[in-house]
């Protein structure tokens, strides 16, 4: 059985357009000017590490500092965490 697509093409195009409309697809032409696009900027990795270190200092336990060092062994704050552990003044 031979199928002729020329007759069906407008219907398929219409169905594709409807599906795209209802699926939430945003075209580049629909992005508001001056917004930088539809993606949010990446989080600041340094701020995230600092926040994690601050959490370890708030908790103030050996386990919290050791966890921070395991997660960020090469970060400069890991050296500070090692110094805190070496001081031996934790819970």
N, C-alpha and C positions, 0 to 999 in steps of 0.2 A: 504494500500500500504506500503510495507516494503522498507525502504531505507537502502542501504548498504554503510556505511561510509568509509570502508576500501579503496574503489576505489576513493572516493572523498577527502580523507585526504590529499594527496599530493597537490591537487589543492587548498584546503582551507589553507594549510600551506603557499603555495606560495602567495596567495592573502593577507594573514596576513602579510607576510614579506614585500610585496610591499607597503601595506598600512602603515606599520610602518616606512618604509624608507621615504615615501613622507610626513608623518605627522610631521617629525622633532624630532622623539623620539631618544634620545641619550642613548645608553647603557653604563653601567659602564666601559666597556672595551674601549669605545671611548673617555673617558675623558682624556685630556692631563695630563701627569704626572707633579706634582708640582704645579698644579693650585688650589688644594683644592676642586675640584669638579665643578659642573656647577652652583651652587647657589652662589649668592653674600653674603658676610657676613652681618649680621644684623647691622643696623645703631646704633650708640652710643646714647642711650637714654638720658644720662646726657648731652651730647653735644647738643642734640635737645632742651632740656629744657633751657639750657644756651642761645642758639640762640634765643629762644622765649622771654626770659627775656631781652636780648639785644635789641630785636625789640621793646619791651614795653618801654625801657629806651630811645631809639631813638625817638619813637613817643612822649613820654613824656606827655601823657594825662592820666587823671584819668580813663577813660574807658579802656585804654590799660592795665594799672596795675590791674584793677578789673578783666578784662578778664583773665589775667595771674593767678591771685589768684583763680578764679573759676576753671580753668583747672588743676592747680597744688596746691591744698590747703595744702598738707602736705610736700611740698618740702621746703628746707631751703631758697631758693630764694623767696618763697612766703612771708616769714617773712620780708625779705628786702623790698619787694613790699608794705607790710602793713606799714612799717616804713616810706616809701616815701609818702604813702597816708596820714599817720598821721601828717607828717610835714606840709601838706597843701600848698605846693609850686608848685602845678601843674596847668596846663591850665584848 
